[in-house]
């Protein structure tokens, strides 16, 4: 039964059926609006979709919800209908040949780093009088207030050369594939800062005061992240709205909608402004099925080590017990596009053999056990590439999108790196903005506040 009244007024157009677009469409439908939802892909979901492998809905990379997500209405609603799991966090940071549990302990970090490396990092941190004070201002200073000094200089000035060379530079090069000096200082979000032993020790000290208790647990849907997409689709169907998938969007028609309500646009910003100098890096996902009931207890391994191609590895069943096959373990190996470029195949031949050897050397996969199946999926446009000077290009692209009558929102349209609960919150803000009769130009003036969201991992 449709929830839409006969006098719903002009149709609201939503482009993009990832979690942001689906939730915006649902909020509009619940407000009594007629809604049309367009998606160019074959099915809804976006980065919150799934790859069905060995009959299991595997996430497109390592996703989890953090306890703070339950403060957001969408996730409270999902939780009320089908309770989300609260899981202990058993992540592992792979440092050389050692595994450091995450959340970390000081003794484990010292054992993993070794006396020489630990001393070098400590001396590098305290050698300059102002370095500790600058480190304390990390989150404040990385926002561009004037000159963008670049990622390399920003980080080295705060943690010293040893920590930068061991942790920050390898991670940045692995993900983005360009010299870190060309990256913006805004790349130094808290997500990357937590790969530094200095930041980890800082979090450890805070944890003793109870401020970091949420690091020890996460929240997760029993059926995987894509079950949230299925939930939104079901609620939209009840409201008489279905995503029109495989539908290309006519940008000329968008510009011709004079006097109509703004188009809520949750697609890629580059689709609206093709010549915008805004790039993304994608992610190769290699799914491996091992003939073992379990490989290990960790749900995610983090690997900044440049010897390994992958940045993260997830064991699916450790996110939710229902996501397992009897006698098998599925790993999801994430290889950032970085310096590789596109068109690589890591799931066959010599690259697969090399990848399997790396998993063994990293202490993740068992020696002498070959997977029974390997499959690769490339996911484009995962990580925004924030080059120095990107903010000016972003502002210009947003103004041009608004001139077309579009209101960009969500991760892809706002050129964000953010969590799922951020996507839902921004979608709710965008709907409220349109329902209040405000313009795309007014939205663009305020949207910059979303660029500073902290990615929780």
C-alpha positions, 0 to 999 in steps of 0.5 A, spaced: 500 500 500 502 506 498 503 511 503 503 517 498 497 522 499 494 524 492 496 531 494 503 530 495 505 536 490 511 536 485 515 530 484 521 529 488 527 527 484 533 523 487 539 520 483 543 515 486 541 509 490 546 508 495 545 508 502 544 516 502 539 516 496 535 510 499 534 514 506 533 520 503 528 517 498 524 514 504 524 520 508 521 524 502 516 518 501 514 518 509 513 526 508 508 525 503 512 526 497 511 523 490 518 520 489 522 518 483 529 514 485 534 513 479 540 509 479 545 508 474 548 501 476 544 494 476 542 494 483 542 499 489 547 499 494 553 503 492 559 502 497 554 498 502 552 493 497 555 486 497 558 481 493 555 474 493 561 469 494 560 462 496 553 464 497 555 469 502 553 476 502 560 479 503 561 486 504 565 491 499 571 491 504 571 492 511 565 495 514 562 496 521 558 500 525 560 504 531 556 504 537 555 512 535 551 510 529 545 507 534 544 515 536 542 516 528 535 515 527 536 510 521 540 505 525 535 505 531 530 504 527 533 498 523 536 495 530 528 496 533 526 491 527 532 486 527 537 487 533 544 489 531 550 485 534 554 488 539 561 485 537 568 485 541 573 488 537 579 483 535 583 487 530 590 486 529 595 491 526 601 487 523 607 491 524 613 487 521 613 480 523 608 481 529 601 482 531 599 488 535 592 487 538 587 493 537 585 496 541 593 496 543 597 495 549 603 499 551 607 493 552 605 490 545 606 496 542 613 496 544 615 489 543 612 490 536 616 496 535 623 494 538 627 498 542 631 501 537 625 503 533 621 505 539 627 509 541 628 513 534 620 515 534 620 517 541 626 521 540 624 524 533 617 526 537 621 530 543 627 533 539 623 539 537 620 543 543 614 545 539 612 538 536 608 535 542 604 541 542 603 541 534 601 534 535 596 535 540 593 540 535 593 535 530 585 535 528 585 543 528 591 544 524 589 539 518 583 543 516 586 548 511 586 555 514 591 558 509 597 555 506 596 547 505 603 545 506 602 538 504 601 531 508 608 530 508 611 536 511 604 536 516 606 529 519 613 530 519 613 536 523 608 533 528 611 526 529 618 526 526 622 523 521 622 516 524 614 515 525 613 518 518 617 513 514 615 507 518 607 508 518 604 514 515 608 514 508 607 507 506 600 507 508 599 514 503 603 511 498 599 504 498 592 508 498 593 514 493 600 512 489 602 519 489 608 522 493 605 524 499 608 531 498 603 532 493 597 530 498 593 535 502 594 536 509 587 534 510 589 527 508 591 527 515 585 525 518 584 521 525 583 515 521 591 515 519 593 518 525 591 512 529 596 508 525 601 511 528 604 508 535 604 515 538 597 516 537 596 509 539 599 511 546 595 517 546 588 513 545 591 508 550 592 513 556 585 516 554 582 509 555 585 508 562 580 514 563 574 511 560 574 515 554 576 510 549 571 504 551 567 504 544 574 502 541 573 495 544 567 494 540 563 495 534 556 494 532 554 490 526 547 487 522 547 479 523 546 479 515 551 483 513 552 491 511 547 490 505 542 488 509 541 495 511 540 496 503 535 491 503 531 494 509 531 501 506 528 497 499 523 494 503 521 500 506 521 504 500 517 499 496 511 499 502 511 507 500 510 505 493 517 507 491 522 503 487 529 504 484 529 505 477 536 501 476 540 502 470 538 509 468 542 514 466 541 521 468 540 526 463 544 532 465 541 537 460 534 535 463 537 537 470 538 544 467 532 545 464 528 544 471 527 551 472 522 552 478 522 545 480 524 542 487 532 541 487 534 534 485 537 531 490 543 528 487 547 522 491 551 520 485 558 522 483 560 529 483 564 528 477 557 526 473 555 533 474 561 536 473 565 532 468 571 537 468 572 538 475 579 536 477 577 531 483 579 524 482 578 518 486 582 511 488 579 505 487 579 498 491 581 491 489 577 486 493 580 479 492 575 474 496 578 467 498 575 461 501 579 457 505 577 449 507 578 451 514 572 452 519 576 458 522 583 461 521 583 466 526 579 470 531 581 477 529 575 480 524 580 485 521 588 485 520 591 492 518 597 492 514 601 499 513 607 495 511 609 496 504 612 489 503 604 487 503 600 489 497 594 489 501 591 494 506 586 490 510 584 483 510 577 481 513 575 474 516 567 475 514 565 470 520 568 474 525 563 480 523 557 475 524 556 468 526 551 467 520 556 469 515 559 462 515 559 456 510 560 450 514 568 448 514 570 454 510 573 461 512 572 467 507 577 472 507 576 479 503 583 482 501 583 489 500 588 492 495 588 499 494 588 501 487 594 506 489 600 505 484 597 499 481 592 503 476 586 499 474 586 493 470 590 488 474 588 481 476 590 479 483 585 473 483 589 468 478 596 466 476 602 469 479 599 475 482 595 470 486 600 466 488 604 472 490 598 474 494 597 468 498 605 468 500 604 475 502 598 473 507 602 467 509 608 471 511 604 476 514 601 471 519 594 471 516 593 465 512 595 458 514 601 455 510 600 450 506 593 451 505 590 453 498 584 457 497 578 453 494 576 459 490 578 466 489 574 472 486 576 479 484 572 485 484 574 492 483 570 497 486 572 504 483 571 511 487 572 509 494 578 514 496 577 521 494 584 523 492 585 530 496 591 533 492 594 540 494 589 545 492 583 540 491 578 545 496 578 550 491 576 545 485 571 542 490 568 549 491 568 551 484 564 544 482 559 545 488 557 551 485 556 549 478 552 543 481 548 548 484 547 552 478 544 546 475 539 545 480 542 539 484 543 539 491 549 534 492 549 530 498 552 523 501 559 520 500 560 520 493 557 527 491 560 531 496 567 528 495 567 525 502 571 519 506 566 518 511 562 512 515 555 510 514 552 513 519 555 520 516 551 518 510 545 517 513 545 524 517 547 528 511 541 525 507 537 527 513 540 534 513 539 534 505 531 532 505 530 537 511 534 543 507 529 541 501 523 541 505 524 548 508 524 550 501 532 552 501 536 553 495 542 548 492 546 555 493 544 555 500 546 548 501 553 549 498 555 554 502 554 550 508 556 543 505 563 545 507 562 543 514 561 535 512 568 535 509 571 535 516 567 529 519 572 524 522 572 517 519 572 512 525 575 505 524 
